[in-house]
Amino acid sequence: MTSLSGVRIFIAGGNGFLGSHIVDQLKGTDNQIFAPRTLDLFDFRKLEDCDYFINKAKPDLVINCAAVQGGIGYHAGRQADLFLDNILMGINLLTSACKFSVPKFVNIIPGCAYPGYLEKDELNEEDFWAGDVHDSIFSYGFSKKASIVYGKALYRQHGFNSIHLVLANLYGPRDHYHPDQSKALAAMIKKFYEAKKNKLPDVEIWGTGKPIRDWLYVKDAAQGIIRSAEVYNSIDPLNIASGVGISVADLAKTIKKAVGYTGKIVFDTSRPDGAMKKSFGVKKMKAELNWLPQTPIDQGIKEAIAWYEAHQS
């Protein structure tokens, strides 16, 4: 249960995968929630649209979950579009929130904004500026990183209060399952589910299976974001993560078992791995928020599969 009370909260991307779970966790409180839809013909890439909606809502808090993104394959051939779309949304929302004196802005940053070539067991906040983002997602990762720079500039010039939360890879109900846009975990759920349904002898997984990733259940992520909105007020980035790494190979085995698929796993080593290790330190998160995510990955995967099965046409 959140301690936010009587707050007007504007959630950009509030109808998306992550944003919808934040909205869910705020339902039943005495807060007023504003989550405009792109279906209503507004566009956060346009400053005038950001100005209109933020001025109309007059929020006490903005949570920016708006993003155009996908897995590694989604970025190929879209690098310039992804950079422009995401940097415009981030900069325009921050600009409007500062212009209309919003007391607090929560900016959601993907873990791929971290340096992509650091050989460390875990990535901590002090590593955030220590190198280039990985080339496989360079334009998207840098566009999100740039919004932190802008937030810091607004803080120094205008005293504007923005916080920047760096999230691990998300998974769970309402994830993206379209093959062009899904990330590794969702793509595997779809592949194993379809392979079982169609009695296929094997499932192909991109890469070597060796990369390590930190997977955060989306409902835990929403809880961590709300908790940060309540208590965290530093301009410095803060990890929101499970703190536990799992290899692609072990993840595939876990999903295979949960789906009940009995065929073989085949790794296509001609496909890219991306960064080889990306697990996030959570010491600062635990200290600042007095909070840790509670959903074991086995349980989260079962819930994600149940949602996927229930939403097959």
BAMARVEX-46624 format. One line per field, with one value per residue (C-alpha): y negated, x negated, z negated. Coordinates in steps of 0.02 Angstrom, whole numbers. Example, Ala and Ser with C-alpha at 12.3 -4.5 7.8 and 13.67 -1.06 7.14 Angstrom:
# residues 2
c2 = c(225 53)
c1 = c(-615 -684)
c3 = c(-390 -357)
//
This chain:
# residues 313
c2 = c(0 -169 -313 -435 -520 -656 -672 -714 -591 -604 -441 -456 -284 -237 -119 -25 131 49 -103 0 94 -70 -127 39 17 -160 -109 -116 -258 -437 -495 -563 -470 -543 -421 -490 -368 -384 -324 -494 -574 -657 -638 -663 -695 -863 -993 -1074 -909 -888 -1067 -1042 -883 -930 -1103 -1024 -890 -1006 -856 -849 -704 -648 -470 -450 -272 -326 -236 -160 -5 182 321 320 370 226 98 152 26 -86 -165 -345 -334 -259 -393 -536 -469 -432 -587 -699 -617 -628 -806 -872 -794 -861 -1033 -1043 -979 -1110 -1247 -1211 -1189 -1006 -966 -797 -702 -515 -466 -281 -229 -57 42 39 -142 -73 -49 106 169 164 334 330 451 314 138 8 -173 -237 -138 -226 -351 -236 -193 -179 -92 71 49 164 35 -120 -246 -196 -179 -347 -438 -383 -425 -600 -632 -611 -745 -860 -823 -868 -1028 -1078 -1044 -1152 -1295 -1294 -1183 -1061 -898 -745 -570 -440 -256 -129 30 207 304 318 466 518 500 383 399 374 540 480 556 386 304 436 453 617 683 645 710 874 894 876 994 1133 1114 1125 1269 1369 1328 1378 1526 1455 1553 1404 1220 1101 970 824 821 933 941 870 689 649 539 469 495 393 441 296 287 274 138 38 54 -4 -154 -208 -185 -293 -427 -430 -439 -463 -639 -634 -684 -535 -376 -234 -51 38 221 397 401 581 631 780 844 852 1041 1062 944 1049 1208 1125 1070 1238 1325 1201 1219 1409 1422 1583 1548 1486 1312 1258 1103 1006 940 837 720 580 601 416 370 527 481 358 384 238 196 161 103 -80 -36 62 -76 -219 -135 -6 109 261 351 506 611 762 782 955 881 728 835 944 788 720 885 891 716 763 920 824 694 808 780)
c1 = c(0 -69 -86 -50 114 216 86 121 14 -18 -85 -159 -148 -17 71 -88 -166 -249 -136 24 -43 -86 93 158 61 128 309 413 309 368 243 302 224 203 144 183 180 93 258 327 213 85 -102 -235 -361 -274 -310 -140 -52 -157 -117 69 89 -25 53 227 189 88 1 -98 -196 -243 -301 -377 -360 -341 -460 -476 -583 -603 -731 -897 -816 -692 -833 -908 -860 -771 -920 -888 -700 -722 -846 -737 -572 -641 -747 -603 -482 -603 -658 -483 -404 -543 -529 -341 -349 -479 -383 -224 -316 -277 -348 -423 -465 -506 -604 -614 -779 -816 -964 -1038 -1087 -1229 -1400 -1390 -1568 -1610 -1667 -1591 -1487 -1359 -1329 -1313 -1260 -1439 -1470 -1332 -1446 -1598 -1587 -1488 -1320 -1321 -1325 -1175 -1059 -1170 -1042 -902 -1015 -1098 -933 -876 -1045 -1032 -869 -964 -1088 -943 -862 -1024 -1037 -859 -901 -1058 -979 -802 -804 -685 -661 -680 -735 -802 -769 -871 -769 -825 -741 -555 -439 -265 -81 -46 -223 -254 -245 -253 -413 -473 -462 -474 -626 -713 -602 -436 -503 -551 -379 -299 -423 -406 -217 -199 -323 -224 -59 -125 -229 -392 -552 -659 -658 -789 -862 -968 -1152 -1261 -1153 -1296 -1242 -1184 -1032 -938 -750 -629 -446 -342 -229 -384 -451 -290 -301 -482 -440 -298 -409 -543 -414 -374 -548 -690 -740 -920 -965 -1085 -1022 -952 -943 -775 -818 -811 -999 -1001 -1078 -1022 -1100 -998 -1024 -957 -813 -767 -770 -659 -531 -537 -494 -357 -274 -289 -385 -485 -585 -763 -839 -952 -1062 -1088 -1265 -1257 -1137 -1202 -1219 -1221 -1315 -1382 -1339 -1212 -1161 -1126 -1180 -1037 -1127 -1086 -906 -882 -960 -864 -695 -697 -625 -669 -568 -480 -433 -547 -580 -497 -335 -344 -371 -220 -112 -178 -140 36 71 2 110 266 241 214 345)
c3 = c(0 50 -71 71 27 111 250 432 531 718 792 967 1044 914 1033 1079 1005 853 837 828 676 590 623 552 391 369 395 237 163 145 276 444 590 765 899 1073 1218 1384 1457 1408 1539 1427 1452 1317 1456 1477 1344 1368 1327 1168 1119 1149 1047 903 888 894 764 650 571 410 482 658 689 862 927 1109 1227 1400 1382 1407 1406 1498 1663 1652 1654 1820 1954 1828 1739 1791 1764 1590 1541 1601 1533 1360 1338 1391 1269 1124 1155 1192 1038 926 1007 982 804 760 853 754 588 558 385 434 592 594 750 797 876 952 887 1064 1029 921 1003 1112 1098 912 848 674 572 545 607 471 485 480 643 739 828 843 1027 1188 1199 1297 1485 1510 1427 1432 1496 1378 1226 1256 1285 1113 1036 1111 1017 853 909 949 781 693 796 748 566 570 668 599 444 532 436 548 500 621 591 690 712 746 888 854 879 827 875 1023 1091 1277 1371 1550 1624 1687 1516 1379 1267 1230 1090 1175 1341 1256 1177 1348 1431 1301 1292 1481 1492 1364 1450 1621 1559 1630 1596 1543 1497 1565 1446 1507 1461 1356 1201 1097 1067 890 862 713 736 630 615 678 524 414 530 511 322 323 431 317 165 248 286 100 25 151 199 263 441 446 533 428 481 470 496 426 398 461 627 731 892 1052 1052 875 913 1064 958 826 956 1044 881 834 1006 1000 1164 1187 1346 1366 1347 1492 1479 1640 1613 1774 1684 1570 1382 1338 1178 1095 916 850 670 554 378 257 99 130 175 14 -91 -9 9 -131 1 105 241 175 328 364 549 555 488 600 754 710 694 859 947 871 939 1110 1118 1065 1202 1352 1487)
//
